[in-house]
Amino acid sequence: QVQLVESGGGLVQAGGSLRLSCTASGRTFSTYSMGWFRQAPGKERTFVATISRSGEIIYYADAVKGRFTIARDNAKNTLYLQMNSLKPEDTAVYYCAGTASFGRPTGTQTEYRNWGQGTQVTVSS
């Protein structure tokens, strides 16, 4: 099992940037594919981005492609989400999640067994 803690959320104006971090406990971080998901007020949680164990395979949701960048540092047990050109519709609680499943990383939430507590991102217009 890996425990996940997100940080870096906050309030930013439209067009601004934020970088989220997700720090994992334990020595098994590098064996997990990792993902970012978000839940806007009154809506279901949705996929944002995912990255493979080595960082070589990355997928993004269409809504964030070209604006967000997912990355990981296995030596630091940390996952990142760089968010640029933020829009009010990016306002949500952002969660990091990990899966020990083999194969390519996935945007399917049910594949992820380990979740952080979430960090709030608010983008003002």
N, CA, C and O atoms as a GROMACS GRO file, in nm:
protein
  500
    1GLN      N    1   0.084  -0.120   0.000
    1GLN     CA    2   0.000   0.000   0.000
    1GLN      C    3   0.087   0.125   0.000
    1GLN      O    4   0.198   0.125   0.054
    2VAL      N    5   0.037   0.229  -0.059
    2VAL     CA    6   0.106   0.356  -0.058
    2VAL      C    7   0.007   0.462  -0.012
    2VAL      O    8  -0.108   0.462  -0.055
    3GLN      N    9   0.053   0.551   0.075
    3GLN     CA   10  -0.030   0.662   0.122
    3GLN      C   11   0.006   0.787   0.042
    3GLN      O   12   0.124   0.813   0.017
    4LEU      N   13  -0.094   0.862   0.003
    4LEU     CA   14  -0.075   0.976  -0.086
    4LEU      C   15  -0.126   1.104  -0.022
    4LEU      O   16  -0.233   1.107   0.038
    5VAL      N   17  -0.047   1.210  -0.035
    5VAL     CA   18  -0.086   1.341   0.020
    5VAL      C   19  -0.063   1.447  -0.087
    5VAL      O   20   0.050   1.466  -0.134
    6GLU      N   21  -0.171   1.516  -0.126
    6GLU     CA   22  -0.160   1.622  -0.225
    6GLU      C   23  -0.132   1.756  -0.159
    6GLU      O   24  -0.166   1.776  -0.042
    7SER      N   25  -0.071   1.847  -0.234
    7SER     CA   26  -0.048   1.983  -0.189
    7SER      C   27  -0.037   2.072  -0.312
    7SER      O   28  -0.024   2.025  -0.425
    8GLY      N   29  -0.042   2.204  -0.288
    8GLY     CA   30  -0.020   2.299  -0.396
    8GLY      C   31  -0.145   2.364  -0.451
    8GLY      O   32  -0.136   2.451  -0.537
    9GLY      N   33  -0.261   2.324  -0.402
    9GLY     CA   34  -0.384   2.388  -0.448
    9GLY      C   35  -0.394   2.530  -0.397
    9GLY      O   36  -0.316   2.574  -0.313
   10GLY      N   37  -0.493   2.602  -0.449
   10GLY     CA   38  -0.514   2.738  -0.405
   10GLY      C   39  -0.605   2.814  -0.498
   10GLY      O   40  -0.672   2.756  -0.583
   11LEU      N   41  -0.605   2.946  -0.481
   11LEU     CA   42  -0.687   3.036  -0.561
   11LEU      C   43  -0.598   3.106  -0.662
   11LEU      O   44  -0.494   3.161  -0.626
   12VAL      N   45  -0.638   3.106  -0.788
   12VAL     CA   46  -0.560   3.169  -0.893
   12VAL      C   47  -0.654   3.232  -0.993
   12VAL      O   48  -0.766   3.185  -1.011
   13GLN      N   49  -0.610   3.338  -1.058
   13GLN     CA   50  -0.692   3.402  -1.160
   13GLN      C   51  -0.685   3.323  -1.291
   13GLN      O   52  -0.588   3.251  -1.316
   14ALA      N   53  -0.786   3.338  -1.372
   14ALA     CA   54  -0.787   3.274  -1.503
   14ALA      C   55  -0.664   3.315  -1.582
   14ALA      O   56  -0.624   3.431  -1.583
   15GLY      N   57  -0.603   3.216  -1.648
   15GLY     CA   58  -0.480   3.240  -1.721
   15GLY      C   59  -0.355   3.212  -1.641
   15GLY      O   60  -0.245   3.207  -1.696
   16GLY      N   61  -0.372   3.195  -1.510
   16GLY     CA   62  -0.258   3.170  -1.424
   16GLY      C   63  -0.217   3.024  -1.420
   16GLY      O   64  -0.269   2.941  -1.494
   17SER      N   65  -0.121   2.996  -1.332
   17SER     CA   66  -0.064   2.861  -1.322
   17SER      C   67  -0.058   2.816  -1.178
   17SER      O   68  -0.050   2.897  -1.085
   18LEU      N   69  -0.062   2.686  -1.161
   18LEU     CA   70  -0.040   2.622  -1.031
   18LEU      C   71   0.033   2.491  -1.056
   18LEU      O   72   0.020   2.431  -1.163
   19ARG      N   73   0.110   2.447  -0.956
   19ARG     CA   74   0.170   2.315  -0.964
   19ARG      C   75   0.126   2.235  -0.842
   19ARG      O   76   0.153   2.273  -0.728
   20LEU      N   77   0.060   2.125  -0.868
   20LEU     CA   78   0.020   2.034  -0.761
   20LEU      C   79   0.128   1.928  -0.741
   20LEU      O   80   0.195   1.886  -0.835
   21SER      N   81   0.143   1.888  -0.616
   21SER     CA   82   0.233   1.779  -0.582
   21SER      C   83   0.157   1.671  -0.508
   21SER      O   84   0.058   1.699  -0.439
   22CYS      N   85   0.203   1.551  -0.522
   22CYS     CA   86   0.145   1.437  -0.450
   22CYS      C   87   0.262   1.355  -0.399
   22CYS      O   88   0.336   1.294  -0.476
   23THR      N   89   0.278   1.353  -0.268
   23THR     CA   90   0.389   1.282  -0.207
   23THR      C   91   0.341   1.147  -0.155
   23THR      O   92   0.239   1.137  -0.088
   24ALA      N   93   0.416   1.044  -0.188
   24ALA     CA   94   0.379   0.909  -0.149
   24ALA      C   95   0.471   0.857  -0.039
   24ALA      O   96   0.591   0.881  -0.040
   25SER      N   97   0.412   0.786   0.054
   25SER     CA   98   0.491   0.722   0.158
   25SER      C   99   0.526   0.582   0.112
   25SER      O  100   0.465   0.528   0.021
   26GLY      N  101   0.626   0.523   0.177
   26GLY     CA  102   0.664   0.387   0.141
   26GLY      C  103   0.768   0.384   0.032
   26GLY      O  104   0.803   0.486  -0.027
   27ARG      N  105   0.817   0.263   0.006
   27ARG     CA  106   0.925   0.248  -0.091
   27ARG      C  107   0.878   0.188  -0.222
   27ARG      O  108   0.959   0.145  -0.304
   28THR      N  109   0.745   0.185  -0.243
   28THR     CA  110   0.692   0.118  -0.361
   28THR      C  111   0.636   0.214  -0.464
   28THR      O  112   0.570   0.169  -0.559
   29PHE      N  113   0.658   0.343  -0.450
   29PHE     CA  114   0.600   0.443  -0.541
   29PHE      C  115   0.631   0.410  -0.685
   29PHE      O  116   0.544   0.424  -0.771
   30SER      N  117   0.752   0.368  -0.714
   30SER     CA  118   0.794   0.343  -0.852
   30SER      C  119   0.723   0.223  -0.915
   30SER      O  120   0.731   0.203  -1.036
   31THR      N  121   0.654   0.145  -0.835
   31THR     CA  122   0.581   0.029  -0.888
   31THR      C  123   0.436   0.062  -0.919
   31THR      O  124   0.360  -0.025  -0.962
   32TYR      N  125   0.396   0.187  -0.898
   32TYR     CA  126   0.259   0.229  -0.921
   32TYR      C  127   0.251   0.320  -1.044
   32TYR      O  128   0.330   0.413  -1.058
   33SER      N  129   0.155   0.293  -1.131
   33SER     CA  130   0.113   0.395  -1.225
   33SER      C  131   0.031   0.497  -1.146
   33SER      O  132  -0.040   0.461  -1.052
   34MET      N  133   0.041   0.622  -1.184
   34MET     CA  134  -0.022   0.728  -1.107
   34MET      C  135  -0.115   0.811  -1.195
   34MET      O  136  -0.097   0.822  -1.316
   35GLY      N  137  -0.214   0.868  -1.130
   35GLY     CA  138  -0.307   0.951  -1.205
   35GLY      C  139  -0.354   1.071  -1.125
   35GLY      O  140  -0.346   1.073  -1.002
   36TRP      N  141  -0.402   1.169  -1.196
   36TRP     CA  142  -0.471   1.284  -1.137
   36TRP      C  143  -0.616   1.282  -1.183
   36TRP      O  144  -0.645   1.258  -1.300
   37PHE      N  145  -0.706   1.308  -1.090
   37PHE     CA  146  -0.848   1.317  -1.117
   37PHE      C  147  -0.900   1.444  -1.051
   37PHE      O  148  -0.834   1.501  -0.964
   38ARG      N  149  -1.016   1.487  -1.092
   38ARG     CA  150  -1.074   1.607  -1.030
   38ARG      C  151  -1.225   1.595  -1.019
   38ARG      O  152  -1.290   1.526  -1.097
   39GLN      N  153  -1.278   1.665  -0.920
   39GLN     CA  154  -1.422   1.666  -0.898
   39GLN      C  155  -1.468   1.809  -0.878
   39GLN      O  156  -1.435   1.873  -0.778
   40ALA      N  157  -1.544   1.859  -0.973
   40ALA     CA  158  -1.600   1.993  -0.966
   40ALA      C  159  -1.726   1.990  -0.880
   40ALA      O  160  -1.787   1.884  -0.863
   41PRO      N  161  -1.764   2.104  -0.826
   41PRO     CA  162  -1.883   2.109  -0.740
   41PRO      C  163  -2.006   2.055  -0.812
   41PRO      O  164  -2.038   2.099  -0.923
   42GLY      N  165  -2.075   1.961  -0.750
   42GLY     CA  166  -2.197   1.907  -0.806
   42GLY      C  167  -2.178   1.811  -0.921
   42GLY      O  168  -2.276   1.771  -0.985
   43LYS      N  169  -2.054   1.773  -0.948
   43LYS     CA  170  -2.027   1.684  -1.061
   43LYS      C  171  -1.951   1.560  -1.015
   43LYS      O  172  -1.898   1.555  -0.904
   44GLU      N  173  -1.948   1.461  -1.103
   44GLU     CA  174  -1.873   1.340  -1.072
   44GLU      C  175  -1.724   1.364  -1.090
   44GLU      O  176  -1.681   1.455  -1.162
   45ARG      N  177  -1.646   1.280  -1.024
   45ARG     CA  178  -1.502   1.288  -1.040
   45ARG      C  179  -1.463   1.239  -1.179
   45ARG      O  180  -1.517   1.140  -1.228
   46THR      N  181  -1.368   1.310  -1.242
   46THR     CA  182  -1.328   1.276  -1.378
   46THR      C  183  -1.176   1.265  -1.390
   46THR      O  184  -1.102   1.317  -1.307
   47PHE      N  185  -1.134   1.198  -1.493
   47PHE     CA  186  -0.993   1.176  -1.522
   47PHE      C  187  -0.927   1.303  -1.572
   47PHE      O  188  -0.988   1.378  -1.650
   48VAL      N  189  -0.804   1.328  -1.529
   48VAL     CA  190  -0.727   1.443  -1.577
   48VAL      C  191  -0.603   1.395  -1.655
   48VAL      O  192  -0.583   1.433  -1.770
   49ALA      N  193  -0.520   1.312  -1.591
   49ALA     CA  194  -0.396   1.268  -1.655
   49ALA      C  195  -0.344   1.145  -1.584
   49ALA      O  196  -0.375   1.121  -1.467
   50THR      N  197  -0.264   1.066  -1.656
   50THR     CA  198  -0.204   0.948  -1.595
   50THR      C  199  -0.064   0.928  -1.650
   50THR      O  200  -0.033   0.970  -1.762
   51ILE      N  201   0.021   0.863  -1.571
   51ILE     CA  202   0.160   0.844  -1.608
   51ILE      C  203   0.203   0.704  -1.565
   51ILE      O  204   0.165   0.656  -1.458
   52SER      N  205   0.282   0.639  -1.648
   52SER     CA  206   0.328   0.504  -1.618
   52SER      C  207   0.436   0.505  -1.512
   52SER      O  208   0.483   0.610  -1.470
   53ARG      N  209   0.475   0.385  -1.469
   53ARG     CA  210   0.574   0.372  -1.361
   53ARG      C  211   0.704   0.443  -1.394
   53ARG      O  212   0.763   0.509  -1.308
   54SER      N  213   0.748   0.430  -1.516
   54SER     CA  214   0.876   0.491  -1.557
   54SER      C  215   0.860   0.634  -1.604
   54SER      O  216   0.959   0.706  -1.620
   55GLY      N  217   0.736   0.676  -1.626
   55GLY     CA  218   0.712   0.810  -1.677
   55GLY      C  219   0.712   0.820  -1.828
   55GLY      O  220   0.698   0.928  -1.883
   56GLU      N  221   0.728   0.706  -1.895
   56GLU     CA  222   0.740   0.710  -2.041
   56GLU      C  223   0.606   0.718  -2.113
   56GLU      O  224   0.598   0.768  -2.225
   57ILE      N  225   0.501   0.671  -2.049
   57ILE     CA  226   0.368   0.672  -2.112
   57ILE      C  227   0.279   0.767  -2.034
   57ILE      O  228   0.264   0.756  -1.912
   58ILE      N  229   0.220   0.860  -2.105
   58ILE     CA  230   0.135   0.962  -2.044
   58ILE      C  231   0.010   0.980  -2.128
   58ILE      O  232   0.015   0.980  -2.251
   59TYR      N  233  -0.102   0.996  -2.060
   59TYR     CA  234  -0.229   1.026  -2.127
   59TYR      C  235  -0.295   1.145  -2.057
   59TYR      O  236  -0.281   1.162  -1.936
   60TYR      N  237  -0.366   1.225  -2.134
   60TYR     CA  238  -0.438   1.340  -2.080
   60TYR      C  239  -0.583   1.336  -2.125
   60TYR      O  240  -0.616   1.284  -2.232
   61ALA      N  241  -0.669   1.392  -2.041
   61ALA     CA  242  -0.805   1.419  -2.084
   61ALA      C  243  -0.802   1.531  -2.187
   61ALA      O  244  -0.717   1.620  -2.180
   62ASP      N  245  -0.893   1.526  -2.282
   62ASP     CA  246  -0.896   1.628  -2.386
   62ASP      C  247  -0.909   1.769  -2.329
   62ASP      O  248  -0.855   1.865  -2.386
   63ALA      N  249  -0.979   1.783  -2.217
   63ALA     CA  250  -1.006   1.915  -2.161
   63ALA      C  251  -0.880   1.985  -2.110
   63ALA      O  252  -0.878   2.107  -2.095
   64VAL      N  253  -0.774   1.907  -2.084
   64VAL     CA  254  -0.653   1.967  -2.027
   64VAL      C  255  -0.532   1.953  -2.118
   64VAL      O  256  -0.425   2.007  -2.088
   65LYS      N  257  -0.547   1.882  -2.227
   65LYS     CA  258  -0.435   1.858  -2.317
   65LYS      C  259  -0.378   1.988  -2.368
   65LYS      O  260  -0.451   2.076  -2.414
   66GLY      N  261  -0.245   2.001  -2.361
   66GLY     CA  262  -0.179   2.124  -2.406
   66GLY      C  263  -0.165   2.229  -2.298
   66GLY      O  264  -0.091   2.326  -2.314
   67ARG      N  265  -0.237   2.212  -2.187
   67ARG     CA  266  -0.229   2.309  -2.077
   67ARG      C  267  -0.170   2.248  -1.950
   67ARG      O  268  -0.100   2.317  -1.875
   68PHE      N  269  -0.196   2.122  -1.926
   68PHE     CA  270  -0.148   2.054  -1.805
   68PHE      C  271  -0.036   1.957  -1.842
   68PHE      O  272  -0.033   1.901  -1.952
   69THR      N  273   0.058   1.939  -1.748
   69THR     CA  274   0.166   1.843  -1.766
   69THR      C  275   0.181   1.758  -1.640
   69THR      O  276   0.198   1.811  -1.531
   70ILE      N  277   0.173   1.628  -1.658
   70ILE     CA  278   0.195   1.536  -1.547
   70ILE      C  279   0.339   1.488  -1.551
   70ILE      O  280   0.395   1.466  -1.659
   71ALA      N  281   0.399   1.473  -1.434
   71ALA     CA  282   0.537   1.425  -1.425
   71ALA      C  283   0.555   1.355  -1.291
   71ALA      O  284   0.474   1.371  -1.200
   72ARG      N  285   0.661   1.278  -1.280
   72ARG     CA  286   0.691   1.211  -1.155
   72ARG      C  287   0.841   1.207  -1.133
   72ARG      O  288   0.920   1.208  -1.227
   73ASP      N  289   0.877   1.203  -1.005
   73ASP     CA  290   1.016   1.187  -0.964
   73ASP      C  291   1.018   1.069  -0.869
   73ASP      O  292   0.986   1.083  -0.751
   74ASN      N  293   1.056   0.954  -0.919
   74ASN     CA  294   1.052   0.834  -0.836
   74ASN      C  295   1.154   0.838  -0.722
   74ASN      O  296   1.134   0.776  -0.617
   75ALA      N  297   1.262   0.912  -0.740
   75ALA     CA  298   1.361   0.924  -0.633
   75ALA      C  299   1.305   1.003  -0.516
   75ALA      O  300   1.347   0.984  -0.401
   76LYS      N  301   1.211   1.091  -0.544
   76LYS     CA  302   1.150   1.174  -0.440
   76LYS      C  303   1.010   1.125  -0.402
   76LYS      O  304   0.943   1.188  -0.320
   77ASN      N  305   0.966   1.014  -0.461
   77ASN     CA  306   0.832   0.961  -0.432
   77ASN      C  307   0.724   1.067  -0.454
   77ASN      O  308   0.631   1.078  -0.374
   78THR      N  309   0.736   1.143  -0.560
   78THR     CA  310   0.646   1.255  -0.580
   78THR      C  311   0.592   1.259  -0.722
   78THR      O  312   0.663   1.236  -0.820
   79LEU      N  313   0.465   1.287  -0.730
   79LEU     CA  314   0.393   1.307  -0.855
   79LEU      C  315   0.358   1.455  -0.866
   79LEU      O  316   0.330   1.520  -0.766
   80TYR      N  317   0.361   1.507  -0.989
   80TYR     CA  318   0.333   1.650  -1.010
   80TYR      C  319   0.224   1.668  -1.115
   80TYR      O  320   0.202   1.582  -1.201
   81LEU      N  321   0.158   1.783  -1.105
   81LEU     CA  322   0.068   1.826  -1.212
   81LEU      C  323   0.090   1.977  -1.230
   81LEU      O  324   0.047   2.057  -1.148
   82GLN      N  325   0.156   2.013  -1.338
   82GLN     CA  326   0.174   2.153  -1.372
   82GLN      C  327   0.054   2.198  -1.452
   82GLN      O  328   0.023   2.141  -1.557
   83MET      N  329  -0.014   2.300  -1.404
   83MET     CA  330  -0.137   2.348  -1.468
   83MET      C  331  -0.115   2.491  -1.514
   83MET      O  332  -0.093   2.581  -1.433
   84ASN      N  333  -0.121   2.511  -1.643
   84ASN     CA  334  -0.104   2.643  -1.703
   84ASN      C  335  -0.232   2.686  -1.773
   84ASN      O  336  -0.320   2.604  -1.799
   85SER      N  337  -0.241   2.814  -1.802
   85SER     CA  338  -0.357   2.869  -1.872
   85SER      C  339  -0.487   2.822  -1.808
   85SER      O  340  -0.579   2.775  -1.875
   86LEU      N  341  -0.493   2.835  -1.679
   86LEU     CA  342  -0.608   2.785  -1.605
   86LEU      C  343  -0.735   2.860  -1.640
   86LEU      O  344  -0.733   2.980  -1.667
   87LYS      N  345  -0.846   2.787  -1.639
   87LYS     CA  346  -0.977   2.841  -1.671
   87LYS      C  347  -1.070   2.821  -1.552
   87LYS      O  348  -1.047   2.732  -1.470
   88PRO      N  349  -1.174   2.902  -1.542
   88PRO     CA  350  -1.269   2.882  -1.431
   88PRO      C  351  -1.326   2.740  -1.427
   88PRO      O  352  -1.357   2.690  -1.320
   89GLU      N  353  -1.340   2.678  -1.540
   89GLU     CA  354  -1.394   2.541  -1.543
   89GLU      C  355  -1.295   2.437  -1.492
   89GLU      O  356  -1.330   2.320  -1.479
   90ASP      N  357  -1.173   2.478  -1.462
   90ASP     CA  358  -1.076   2.387  -1.399
   90ASP      C  359  -1.095   2.382  -1.247
   90ASP      O  360  -1.031   2.303  -1.178
   91THR      N  361  -1.184   2.468  -1.195
   91THR     CA  362  -1.210   2.468  -1.052
   91THR      C  363  -1.263   2.333  -1.007
   91THR      O  364  -1.362   2.284  -1.060
   92ALA      N  365  -1.196   2.274  -0.909
   92ALA     CA  366  -1.232   2.140  -0.863
   92ALA      C  367  -1.141   2.101  -0.747
   92ALA      O  368  -1.041   2.167  -0.719
   93VAL      N  369  -1.179   1.994  -0.681
   93VAL     CA  370  -1.087   1.927  -0.590
   93VAL      C  371  -1.007   1.827  -0.674
   93VAL      O  372  -1.064   1.745  -0.746
   94TYR      N  373  -0.876   1.835  -0.663
   94TYR     CA  374  -0.788   1.749  -0.742
   94TYR      C  375  -0.733   1.638  -0.653
   94TYR      O  376  -0.685   1.662  -0.542
   95TYR      N  377  -0.742   1.516  -0.704
   95TYR     CA  378  -0.697   1.398  -0.632
   95TYR      C  379  -0.586   1.328  -0.710
   95TYR      O  380  -0.592   1.317  -0.832
   96CYS      N  381  -0.484   1.281  -0.638
   96CYS     CA  382  -0.391   1.190  -0.700
   96CYS      C  383  -0.428   1.047  -0.658
   96CYS      O  384  -0.487   1.025  -0.552
   97ALA      N  385  -0.393   0.954  -0.743
   97ALA     CA  386  -0.429   0.815  -0.717
   97ALA      C  387  -0.324   0.723  -0.776
   97ALA      O  388  -0.255   0.759  -0.872
   98GLY      N  389  -0.312   0.605  -0.718
   98GLY     CA  390  -0.213   0.509  -0.765
   98GLY      C  391  -0.274   0.373  -0.790
   98GLY      O  392  -0.368   0.331  -0.722
   99THR      N  393  -0.219   0.305  -0.890
   99THR     CA  394  -0.262   0.170  -0.919
   99THR      C  395  -0.142   0.080  -0.941
   99THR      O  396  -0.046   0.118  -1.009
  100ALA      N  397  -0.148  -0.040  -0.882
  100ALA     CA  398  -0.040  -0.137  -0.899
  100ALA      C  399  -0.070  -0.231  -1.015
  100ALA      O  400   0.003  -0.327  -1.039
  101SER      N  401  -0.178  -0.204  -1.087
  101SER     CA  402  -0.214  -0.290  -1.199
  101SER      C  403  -0.106  -0.286  -1.307
  101SER      O  404  -0.044  -0.182  -1.330
  102PHE      N  405  -0.086  -0.398  -1.371
  102PHE     CA  406   0.011  -0.405  -1.480
  102PHE      C  407  -0.050  -0.351  -1.608
  102PHE      O  408  -0.172  -0.337  -1.620
  103GLY      N  409   0.036  -0.320  -1.702
  103GLY     CA  410  -0.012  -0.270  -1.829
  103GLY      C  411  -0.002  -0.120  -1.837
  103GLY      O  412   0.057  -0.055  -1.750
  104ARG      N  413  -0.059  -0.067  -1.943
  104ARG     CA  414  -0.052   0.077  -1.964
  104ARG      C  415  -0.132   0.151  -1.858
  104ARG      O  416  -0.230   0.098  -1.806
  105PRO      N  417  -0.092   0.274  -1.826
  105PRO     CA  418  -0.171   0.352  -1.729
  105PRO      C  419  -0.309   0.381  -1.787
  105PRO      O  420  -0.328   0.385  -1.908
  106THR      N  421  -0.403   0.400  -1.697
  106THR     CA  422  -0.542   0.410  -1.739
  106THR      C  423  -0.610   0.528  -1.674
  106THR      O  424  -0.569   0.577  -1.569
  107GLY      N  425  -0.716   0.574  -1.739
  107GLY     CA  426  -0.798   0.680  -1.682
  107GLY      C  427  -0.921   0.625  -1.612
  107GLY      O  428  -1.009   0.702  -1.571
  108THR      N  429  -0.928   0.494  -1.597
  108THR     CA  430  -1.044   0.431  -1.532
  108THR      C  431  -1.028   0.435  -1.382
  108THR      O  432  -0.936   0.375  -1.328
  109GLN      N  433  -1.118   0.504  -1.316
  109GLN     CA  434  -1.102   0.526  -1.172
  109GLN      C  435  -1.104   0.397  -1.092
  109GLN      O  436  -1.035   0.386  -0.991
  110THR      N  437  -1.182   0.301  -1.135
  110THR     CA  438  -1.194   0.177  -1.058
  110THR      C  439  -1.065   0.096  -1.056
  110THR      O  440  -1.051   0.003  -0.978
  111GLU      N  441  -0.970   0.131  -1.143
  111GLU     CA  442  -0.841   0.064  -1.143
  111GLU      C  443  -0.750   0.114  -1.031
  111GLU      O  444  -0.650   0.050  -0.998
  112TYR      N  445  -0.785   0.226  -0.973
  112TYR     CA  446  -0.700   0.290  -0.872
  112TYR      C  447  -0.750   0.254  -0.732
  112TYR      O  448  -0.866   0.278  -0.698
  113ARG      N  449  -0.660   0.197  -0.652
  113ARG     CA  450  -0.696   0.156  -0.517
  113ARG      C  451  -0.646   0.251  -0.410
  113ARG      O  452  -0.694   0.245  -0.296
  114ASN      N  453  -0.553   0.337  -0.442
  114ASN     CA  454  -0.492   0.428  -0.345
  114ASN      C  455  -0.521   0.572  -0.386
  114ASN      O  456  -0.489   0.613  -0.498
  115TRP      N  457  -0.581   0.649  -0.294
  115TRP     CA  458  -0.622   0.786  -0.323
  115TRP      C  459  -0.575   0.880  -0.214
  115TRP      O  460  -0.568   0.844  -0.097
  116GLY      N  461  -0.542   1.003  -0.256
  116GLY     CA  462  -0.513   1.108  -0.160
  116GLY      C  463  -0.642   1.173  -0.112
  116GLY      O  464  -0.751   1.134  -0.154
  117GLN      N  465  -0.628   1.271  -0.024
  117GLN     CA  466  -0.744   1.337   0.034
  117GLN      C  467  -0.796   1.451  -0.052
  117GLN      O  468  -0.907   1.500  -0.030
  118GLY      N  469  -0.718   1.492  -0.150
  118GLY     CA  470  -0.761   1.598  -0.240
  118GLY      C  471  -0.709   1.735  -0.201
  118GLY      O  472  -0.683   1.761  -0.083
  119THR      N  473  -0.694   1.821  -0.300
  119THR     CA  474  -0.654   1.960  -0.277
  119THR      C  475  -0.740   2.049  -0.366
  119THR      O  476  -0.762   2.019  -0.483
  120GLN      N  477  -0.788   2.158  -0.309
  120GLN     CA  478  -0.882   2.245  -0.380
  120GLN      C  479  -0.808   2.341  -0.473
  120GLN      O  480  -0.710   2.405  -0.434
  121VAL      N  481  -0.855   2.348  -0.595
  121VAL     CA  482  -0.807   2.447  -0.692
  121VAL      C  483  -0.926   2.532  -0.733
  121VAL      O  484  -1.027   2.481  -0.780
  122THR      N  485  -0.912   2.662  -0.715
  122THR     CA  486  -1.018   2.755  -0.752
  122THR      C  487  -0.962   2.858  -0.850
  122THR      O  488  -0.863   2.925  -0.821
  123VAL      N  489  -1.026   2.868  -0.965
  123VAL     CA  490  -0.983   2.961  -1.069
  123VAL      C  491  -1.090   3.069  -1.084
  123VAL      O  492  -1.204   3.040  -1.120
  124SER      N  493  -1.053   3.191  -1.057
  124SER     CA  494  -1.148   3.302  -1.066
  124SER      C  495  -1.143   3.364  -1.205
  124SER      O  496  -1.039   3.366  -1.271
  125SER      N  497  -1.257   3.415  -1.246
  125SER     CA  498  -1.265   3.477  -1.380
  125SER      C  499  -1.236   3.626  -1.375
  125SER      O  500  -1.239   3.692  -1.479
   0.00000   0.00000   0.00000
